[in-house]
Amino acid sequence: MQRIPALDGLRAVAIVMVIGYHVDRRLVPAGSWGVVLFFVLSGYLITRLLCAETDRDGHIDMRRFYLRRAFRLLPALMVMCLVLLAVGTAWSQVVPALGYYANYARVAGVDIGPLTHTWSLAVEEHFYLLWPLLIGAVPARHRLRVVGLLAVVAVAWRATAIGVMSPSWVYNATDTNAAALLAGCYLGVARPRPLPGAGWAIPTLVALMFLPVFGAEGAGSAWGGFVVITLGVIALQHAIARPRWLETPVLVWLGKISYGLYLWHYLFLRTDLPVWAALALAVATAAASWYLVETPIRRLRERLEKPRVERQPEPLPRLAHLDAYRRFPRPVPLATGRSGMSPLTSQHEVHGAIGVRGAGGFR
């Protein structure tokens, strides 16, 4: 699938929202909506890739898919965890992040310290683990119906969970965040045209995140998830149309390094450094992660995946009598029939000409 720079721009918007939330939750009470926006985007992209592979090859190469996800996500996370272990972080805090169960560790009240923000990585990893198995089992003609039904069920379950589950479960669990992921999945299958006025979705999303009613405390936070899912789907439709402002170089670059920026920004903001210094170090470290870890690993993966060039068959030997025929001038016929060709040489010449053209193809 062709890369759309505007989607990197949308990633930049999402990571800025998350950073604003971690800088000052009182100023940006609903900045965590950026994570939900990431979920919608992930659901869309993974579904488009899986559907394209199924339509092209007739099946999904599960081993290849899981290896690609591991190559993309694990190296940067492992580097960060190794750095944290080197500076004294306990193994008990690192293991939930590497094991991709940090979200349920948070629900259980486990203190994972500087890695508490990796709960969203666990949600996405659970999605990556299960979704290929499901989408690969659904015939193409039933995709829209099945994915749409699953999205409705996920939204209904989130609404139910708000009333019967703890706020921590609603915020962190994979099943309640499946609503955002499946909304993106449905968009990936349906691919509707952008709604009129879709360009206002992102400014509206950014404006609403400053409202205290959608903050971490109270029911507004949980029900606000439906607001961001709706606006996130509309914003994604707007981004797919490739608006110029989302493809500005700064936004596209921030979107490319957004994974590393998500990993590192929270660590620096927990230190005693001034906010500006912490953010500068976070951007620099994320850039180093992109250029020194993520990009080389991606290139290594591409080399490993590169199919072997099939050996081309040897060209057919040239016929000596044709070469000789070409080297000598055409003889002047002594007598011609009604067709104007020599009765002795005409059939040989005609078949020879057909043979030459047939060997090389019509030009």
Summary of the structure (lengths in Angstrom):
residues: 363
radius of gyration: 29.7
end to end distance: 33.3
largest distance: 105.9
contacts: 1103
relative contact order: 0.13
helix: 74%
strand: 0%
